């Protein structure tokens, strides 16, 4: 197995692939087998291998790969070369979950296990393409347009544009009487 330019050391290498399909039963208390699909999760590879005590620098090198981060502080994404990964259509991975090194009694070696998770899975790429883009809010640099002479609503009153036009026409045709003179009085 290769992760970028790093060849995974050790012997007795075993790689198992896992694909999780999340579903939820819709049967409730019935015997129905209907299920709701909650998505196809990224594939993962569980890796197991043996490293002899005499090759502790190999274990140290593998640990450095697992702990490595990019210039943004995120876990390193590795291009993977492995038969199981290729068969499962996995091209890029990141170390994930646990990394263990257990001593094998009487063998002077460690059993090393770790998990590699697929990076940018095909279902994830499909979801990203399907997400709609939200419209950016629009604004203008001009001043709001209002009918000339339109009455300004009293405090607490709000008119729609059409109501403002009607109010303006109403005020033009029948002005409000002055407070000092009676309505309809002629000189």
LINPEUR-V574682 format. One record per residue. OMEGA is omega in whole degrees, -180 to 180 (* if undefined). NEAR is the number of other C-alpha atoms within 8 Angstrom. Layout:
OMEGA,NEAR
OMEGA,NEAR
//
This chain:
176,7
175,11
-168,11
-179,7
-176,5
175,6
-179,7
-176,8
173,8
-180,10
179,7
-179,7
176,9
-180,7
177,9
180,8
180,11
172,8
-180,9
175,8
-177,9
176,9
180,9
-179,8
177,9
-175,9
-177,10
180,6
180,4
179,5
-179,5
179,7
178,7
-179,7
175,9
180,8
180,8
175,8
176,7
-176,9
179,9
179,13
176,12
179,11
173,13
-173,12
177,12
179,12
-179,12
176,12
-179,15
177,10
-179,8
-179,4
-176,8
177,9
176,6
178,10
179,10
179,8
179,8
177,10
179,8
177,8
-179,7
-178,8
-174,7
179,8
178,9
-177,8
177,5
179,5
178,6
179,7
-178,10
174,9
-178,8
165,9
-175,10
173,13
-179,10
-178,8
-179,6
178,9
180,13
-180,10
-180,7
177,7
177,6
-177,12
-179,11
-178,11
171,13
172,12
-175,11
178,8
-170,6
173,6
-177,9
174,8
-178,8
178,7
176,8
-176,9
175,5
-177,4
-177,5
-180,9
176,10
168,12
-176,13
176,12
176,11
-178,13
174,13
179,12
179,12
177,14
-178,10
180,8
179,10
177,6
178,9
179,9
179,9
179,8
-180,8
179,7
-176,6
-179,6
179,6
178,4
179,4
-180,4
178,4
178,4
-178,4
177,4
178,4
180,4
-176,4
178,4
179,4
-179,4
177,4
179,5
180,6
179,4
-179,5
-179,10
176,8
-177,4
177,8
-178,6
-179,4
178,5
173,6
180,6
171,8
180,6
180,6
179,7
178,8
179,11
178,10
179,8
179,10
179,11
179,8
180,9
-180,10
-178,7
-178,6
-179,6
179,7
-180,5
175,7
-176,7
-177,5
-176,4
177,7
-178,8
176,6
-179,4
178,6
-178,3
*,2
//
